[in-house]
Amino acid sequence: MKKMTMMQHFSELRRRILWCLFGGAIAFVAGWYMSPLLQVFLTEPLLKVWPDGALLYTGISDGLMVRLSLSGLFALFVLMPMVLWHVWAFVRPGLKQSERRFIFPVLIMSPILFVLGAAFAFYFLLPIIFKFFVNLNNTANVPNVMLPAVRDYLRFAIGMLKVFGVAFQLPLLLVLLNRIGVLQKSLVVKSRRYAIVFIVLVAAVLTPPDVVSQILLALPMWILFESSILFMRRD
């Protein structure tokens, strides 16, 4: 393969960045039209446990800001595979065959694990959390009307999806650190009990104070931790 000069590398990098920006602009415009459906979709976990509920628009510009944020979220989701492909295409010629065999699966599995983490939070954890808060507010000893602000709700829901999407990257991170020689498999195995305690503590902090929701978070995190050990190299 013919070697490229530094200027040719910069030219190729600029071309790929421009393609990503162009794709992001198109995805944002598409997201503008998709945002009402996306808002309905994201509100489903709350309305599932609160059928008569309603969200409050506290400002005249709330509708615009919600639509812009959801358009950006849609564009980011659509753009992720495209960006990863361009990153791979840019760095692939400079990698060794062994490095290609390792990095390519990482780039494939990263968005898959992110989607799995977000889906887990959306379909399993968010309904439990919202049911807990709705029931807690309904048992208040004073007359009350629960009207969550739409921007606060979406910020919380999207934030939870991002947190769990990132949390499900744990196996990739541990395996990557192991493959580059930073983390030894024997050390991870010896630290298993501390990792389990840490996972339980994180689950207790991120979920309502009930055992079911804490188990629903801690169990998949523990499974992901154990699965990462299987793919580590022996010391």
N, C-alpha and C positions, 0 to 999 in steps of 0.2 A: 504494500500500500504506500502510495506516494505521501511523503511528509509534507505538512502544511507549514507555512511561515506564520509568525506571530500575528501579522496583519490579517492573514486569511482566517486564523482562529477568531480574531475579534469580529471580522466580517460575518463569519458563520454564526457567532454568538448573537450579534445584533439582529441578524435575519430571524433567528429562532425566537428572540425576545419580541420582535415586531409581530411575528405570527401569533404568539401567545396573547399579546395585547389586542390584536385584531379579533382573535377568538373570544377574548374576554369581553370586548365591546358588544359583539354579536350576542353572546350569552346573557349579558346584562339587559339588552333590549328584549330578548326572549323572556328573561326573568320578570321584566316589568308586566308583561301580559300574563305570566304564569303566577305572579305573586298572590292574587286573590285565592286561587286554588291551593297554593302553598300555605296561606294563612289558615284556611279551613282545615287543611291536613294537620298543621302544627297545633291547632286548638282542640283536636279530637281527644287527646288524653284527658283534658280537663272536662270537656262536655260529656265524656263517657261516664264519669263519676258524679257529674253535676248537670243533669239534663236540662234543667230550667235556668241554668246560669247565663250570665252575660258579661261581656268585657266592656270596660269604660274607656271612652276616648276623652282624655282630660284637656286636650288642646286642639285648636282648629287645624294645626299642621300635623296632628298625629297620623292621619291617614296617609299623608305624603311620606312622612318619615318611615312608617311601617313598610310602605310599598318599596321605598328605596332600599331599606335594609334587607328585605326579602329578595329583591332583585339582585343585590350583591351576594347574598347567600347562595342563590341559585347559580349565579355566574361562577362563584368559587367552586361549587360542587361539580359543575360541568367542566370547568377548566382544569381541575386537578389531574385527570388522566392525560390530558394534552400536555401539560407542563412536565409531568413525569416522563412521558415519551420523548419530549425534546431534550430533557436532561440526559436521558439514557443515550439518545442518538448523538449528543454532543461529546459525552465522555467515553463512549464505547470504543472508538478507535485507539485511545491511549491506554486501555486496560489490557492486562494479560488474560489469557483464556480462563485461568482459575478464578481471577477476579470477576470476570463476566458471569461465570456460572454461579457466583455467590450474590453479586449485586443485583442482577436481573430479577431473581425471585423476590428479593427485598422490595424492589420497586413495584412488583406486582402485588405482593401481600400487604404492603402498607395501606393502600386505599381500601382493600378488601376488609382488613381488620378495623379500619376506621369506620366503615359502613356498618360492620357487625356490632361495634361498640355503640354507635349511635342508635342502631335498630334495637339493641337490647334496652337502652335507656328509654327509648320512645314507647316500645310495646309492653315492657314489663315494669320498669321502675317508676316512670312518671305517673302512670295511673295510681300506683300505690301511694306515692308522695302526695298527689293532689287529693286523693280520698282522705288521707290523714288530715290534711289542712282544712278541707271542707268540713269534715266531721268535727274537728276541733273548734272551728269558728261557729258552727251551728250549736255547739253545747255551751256557748257563752251565756252568762247569767243576766246579761243586759240585752235589750232589743238591738238588733244589728242588721245591716244590709251589706252583704259581701259583693263588692263590685271591683274586681281586680282591674288595674289599668292595663290596657292592651300592650303598651310598650314594655311595661314591667314584666308581664307574663311572657311575652315573646323573648325578652332578654334572658329570663330565667330558663325557659325551655330550650332555647338554642344553646345557652351556656352549658346546660347539662349534656346535650348531645355532643358538644365539642369536648367536654371533659372526658366522657366515656369513650369517644372516638380516639382521643389521645391515650387514655389509659390502656386501651386494647393494643397499643403499640408495644407494650411491655415485653412480649417474647422477642420481637425483632430487635429491640434495644439490647437485651441481654445476650442474644445470639451474636449480634454485631460486635459488642464489646469482647465477647469470647473469641470470635474469629480474628480480631485484630490484636489479640494477645493482652488485652487490658484486664480481662476478668477470667479467672480460672474456674473450670467446672467444679472442681473439688471444693473451692471456697463457697460457691453457690449452694452446693449440696449441704455443706456444714452449716450454712446460714439459713437453712430452710425454716427452722422453727421461728427465727426472728422475722423472717419474711412473712410468715403466716400471721404472726402477731401484728406486724405492721399493716397487713392487708385488712385484718379485722378492725384495727383502729381507724383506718381510712374509711371503711364501710360505715362505721359508727358515726363518723363526723359528717359524711356526705348524705346520709339517709335519715329519715325520721326515727325517733326513738322507739322502734318496734323491731322485734327479732326477725320477722319475716323479710322485711325490706333489707335489713343488714345482711342476711344470708343470701338474698338474691344478688347482692353486689359482691360479697366476699367470695362466694363459690366460683363464679366464672373467673375472677381475678386469680384465685388459687389454681384453677385448672390451667390458665394461661401461663402462670409461673412454672408449673410442673412441665407443661409442654415445651417451654423454652429449654429446659434442662436436656430434653431428649435430643435436641438439635445442636447441642454444644459439642465441641471437640473434646476428646479425652486429654487430660494433662500429660 
